[in-house]
Amino acid sequence: MSVAHLSSESPWNFRHLWAALGIVFLVQMMLFPCLCSIGTTKVVWALVFDALIAIRLVAAKRFWETGRGWIFYAALIWASPVWIEALSLVVNGPH
């Protein structure tokens, strides 16, 4: 019996998290690229963010994470195009 079955908390909703990561990845790749260094920077930030979240999801699955912590990652994923764009404006200035 796995640890998730012994816990009173429910396991993470990995189906939602992976679907969100896939959808947002596609949105990022459609919105961010442009023929300039600012667009390249935004795409690199998006890819690094997506890779870090994917590593975290694999670790959470591997260690049978339970509870409502997945909601934080879902919100972080769904909001990532907005905050990556805002970070780009702060670091690179307006286009």
N, C-alpha and C positions, 0 to 999 in steps of 0.2 A: 504494500500500500504506500502510495506516495505521501510526501509531507503535506501536499495540498488537501488531500482527503482527511488528514488528521486535524487540520486547522478549521476553526469555525468561520474563518473569513473566506470569501470566494476568490478564486484565482483571477489573474489579470485577463482582460478581454483582448487577447492577442490578435484575434481576427480583425477587430476594429483598428487596433494600432497599426498592423501591417497594411490594411486597406488604406488608412489615412496617410501613411508614409508613401505608399505608391501613388495615390491621387495627388498629394501635395508635391511629390517629386515631378510629376508631369506638369503641374501648374507652374512650378518654379522654372522648369526648362522652357516653358512657353513664354513666361513673363520677363525673365531676367536677361537672356542673351541680347546683346546688341553689338555692333561693330566698333566697340571702344573698350578701353581698359576698365571702365566702371562696370560694364556688363560682365566682363570676364571675372572681375573681383566678386560680383554678386553670385555668379555661378559657382565659383570656388567655395565661397562661404556656404552656399546651399549644399554642395556636395559633402563638405566636411561635416556640417550639421547632420545631414542624412546618415552619413557613415557612423557618427557617434551615437545617434539614436538607434540605428540598427544593431550596433554592438551592445548597447544597453538592453535592447529587447531580447537578444540572444542570451545574454547573461541572466535576465529575469526569467526566461523560459527554462534555462538550465538549472537554476536554483529554486524553481517553483515558487516564485514571488506570489504573495497573496495580498489582499486588501484593496484599497482604493487608490493606491499610488499610480496606477495606470492612467487615471483621469488627468493627472498633472502632465504626463507625457503626451496624451491625446491633445490637450489644449496647446502644449508647446508645438506640436507638429502642425495642427490646424492654423496656428497664428504665425508660423515661421515666414511665409512670404511677406507679411506686414512688417515684422521686426527686422528681417534681413534688408528690406527696402529702407527702413528707418535708419538702420546701422550704416547703410551705404551713404545716405544723405549726411549723416553726422561725420563719417570718416572722409568721404570723397567730395562732399559739397554737392550742390545741385548740378544736374546734368548740363 
